[in-house]
Amino acid sequence: MRNFELQKESFLGGFSKTINNVSVKEIMDHRITSLAIPLTNEKKCASQFKRIFKKLMPDIEKSLIISKGKVIFRLANDMLFLCENSNEKMPKATIDFLKQSFYSTDQSGGWCCIQVSGNNVLKMLERICPLDLSEERFKTLDVKRTSMEHLGVIIFKKSPKEFFLYSASSSSKSFLHAVETSCKNL
């Protein structure tokens, strides 16, 4: 019997281009784990979270950088996303500890991630995103669910001129087209 090995495939072919001073790049090495808080267990989850990561669980629409390459988004009252570099493995003990409190699901194949950055990134995003992305309203490390064109998107502000955009992998080509078109029309 042959041994088969699964190969990771990119949704956008490793797309990377700079258009009108906006760098647009597919992020391929992301692993996304959904952490759902069971009904009435927020205190237990918060306690476990603090024990594991040595930090408080972030507020809704906020994020927390755990370490280099690991960030946690709080998307709703009962949902967090743990995003990490897929080339680095989280210790099994940490995963087992998280599973004691949270419902966890690997979401990596369900999301396409595009990093946008550069001097014109805000102008580009203003064309397709209905949110006020000014620093007063959308601070660094904030995260929100929104829409861009007709697509559902999670937007994460890593720095004032760098954002990570997550959309359903099934719509990845439409998502990239919307971002590229916005860049071209600056």
Order of alpha helices (4+ residues) and beta strands (2+ residues): beta-beta-beta-alpha-beta-beta-beta-alpha-beta-beta-alpha-beta-beta-beta-alpha
